[in-house]
Amino acid sequence: MLLLIIQIGLTVGAWLRGWRLWALIPLGVIFVSGLIMGTLGISVWSILSVGLIMDIVCTGVLVVMVIRPRPS
């Protein structure tokens, strides 16, 4: 839950830094992948390991977006 709050905060920060629609993509990837894995009934351990890796990667992308302003 804490990671989701951090990701939402980073998404807002990236949006304000000028990334606009691009800032929503990492958060959307996390939600859609969780929805697909949950719908397919993939085991809980697979969801946790794949989901955690995707969360970490998407959080890293958002951090880079917040640190660097959008190129003109």
Secondary structure as the mmCIF struct_conf table of DSSP 4:
data_model
#
loop_
_struct_conf.conf_type_id
_struct_conf.id
_struct_conf.beg_label_comp_id
_struct_conf.beg_label_asym_id
_struct_conf.beg_label_seq_id
_struct_conf.end_label_comp_id
_struct_conf.end_label_asym_id
_struct_conf.end_label_seq_id
HELX_RH_AL_P HELX_RH_AL_P1 LEU A 2 ALA A 14
HELX_RH_PI_P HELX_RH_PI_P1 TRP A 15 TRP A 19
TURN_TY1_P TURN_TY1_P1 ARG A 20 ARG A 20
HELX_RH_AL_P HELX_RH_AL_P2 LEU A 21 LEU A 40
TURN_TY1_P TURN_TY1_P2 GLY A 41 GLY A 41
HELX_RH_AL_P HELX_RH_AL_P3 VAL A 44 ILE A 67
BEND BEND1 ARG A 68 ARG A 68
HELX_LH_PP_P HELX_LH_PP_P1 PRO A 69 PRO A 71
#
